[in-house]
Amino acid sequence: MSGATVLVVEDNPLNLKLVRDVLGHAGYSVLEAADAERGIELARERRPDLVLMDVQLPGIDGVEALRRLRADPVTAGIPVVALTAFAMKDDRERLLAAGFDGYVEKPVDVRALPDQVETLIAR
């Protein structure tokens, strides 16, 4: 799905760079936010095709950011995927129950990420 726009909300600069580089190489346009407040703002302004949202962020966490995106008619329909180091089965179920459209584990599998993003956007 080359040409689609993905917003990555990630406070770790190395993780952010990795995801940006991998998705950029795969042909995606990548927007970046280091915190949830900026991520919400960018989602409203640019309306990306997908948001990859770190769950543990400074200030507002990813679950609260998701709640705010869903509550706003401008951003309510944008798929939001949890990007997290939480890897237990219960964590995945908890995040999906919170309303995330999908789940990508950290460390990110750089080979699988473009296909995962394509599949999530195509839903």
C-alpha positions in Angstrom: 0.0 0.0 0.0 2.7 2.4 -1.0 1.8 6.0 -0.7 -0.4 5.6 2.4 0.4 7.8 5.4 1.3 6.3 8.8 1.6 8.3 12.0 4.0 6.9 14.5 3.6 8.0 18.1 6.7 6.8 19.9 8.8 8.5 22.6 12.0 6.4 22.1 14.0 8.2 19.4 15.7 4.9 18.3 12.4 3.0 18.0 10.9 6.0 16.1 13.8 6.1 13.7 13.7 2.4 13.1 9.9 2.4 12.3 10.2 5.5 10.2 13.1 4.1 8.1 11.5 0.7 7.6 8.1 2.2 6.6 9.7 5.0 4.5 11.8 2.4 2.6 8.5 0.4 1.9 7.0 3.5 0.3 4.9 4.9 3.2 4.7 8.5 4.1 5.6 8.7 7.8 4.5 11.3 10.3 6.2 11.4 13.7 5.2 12.4 17.2 7.2 11.9 20.4 4.2 12.2 22.7 0.4 11.6 22.6 -0.6 15.3 22.6 1.4 15.9 19.4 0.1 12.6 18.0 -3.5 13.6 18.5 -2.8 17.0 17.0 -1.2 15.4 13.9 -4.0 12.9 13.5 -6.5 15.7 13.4 -4.5 17.8 11.0 -3.2 15.2 8.6 -5.7 12.3 9.0 -3.3 9.4 8.4 -4.3 6.0 7.1 -3.0 4.4 10.2 -1.6 5.3 13.6 1.0 3.2 15.4 0.7 4.2 19.0 3.2 3.4 21.7 1.3 2.4 24.8 3.8 3.8 27.4 4.2 7.5 26.6 5.1 10.4 28.8 2.1 12.4 30.0 -1.0 10.9 28.3 -0.5 7.2 27.7 -1.4 5.4 24.5 -4.7 4.1 25.8 -5.9 7.6 26.8 -4.7 8.9 23.5 -6.7 6.2 21.7 -9.8 7.2 23.8 -9.4 10.8 22.7 -9.0 9.9 19.0 -12.1 7.7 19.1 -14.1 10.4 20.8 -13.3 13.0 18.1 -15.4 12.7 14.9 -12.5 13.9 12.8 -10.2 11.0 14.0 -12.7 8.3 15.2 -12.4 6.3 12.0 -8.6 6.1 11.8 -7.2 2.7 12.7 -5.0 2.8 15.7 -2.5 0.0 16.4 -0.8 -0.6 19.8 3.0 -0.5 19.4 4.3 -2.0 22.6 6.8 -4.1 24.5 4.0 -5.7 26.5 4.1 -9.2 25.1 2.0 -11.3 27.4 -1.3 -12.8 26.1 -3.3 -10.9 28.6 -1.6 -7.6 27.5 -2.6 -8.2 23.9 -6.2 -9.0 24.9 -6.4 -6.0 27.2 -5.2 -3.6 24.5 -7.6 -5.0 21.9 -10.4 -4.7 24.4 -9.4 -1.1 25.0 -10.2 -0.5 21.3 -6.9 -0.8 19.5 -7.4 -2.2 16.0 -4.2 -4.3 16.2 -1.1 -5.0 18.1 2.6 -4.8 17.0 5.2 -6.0 19.5 8.5 -4.4 20.2 11.2 -5.0 19.3 9.7 -4.5 15.9 10.3 -7.2 13.3 11.6 -5.1 10.5 10.9 -7.7 7.8 7.3 -8.2 8.9 6.3 -4.5 9.7 5.5 -3.3 6.2 3.2 -6.3 5.6 1.6 -5.9 9.0 0.9 -2.2 8.2 -0.5 -3.0 4.8 -2.8 -5.6 6.3 -4.0 -3.2 9.0 -4.7 -0.4 6.5 -6.5 -2.7 4.1 -9.0 -3.8 6.9 
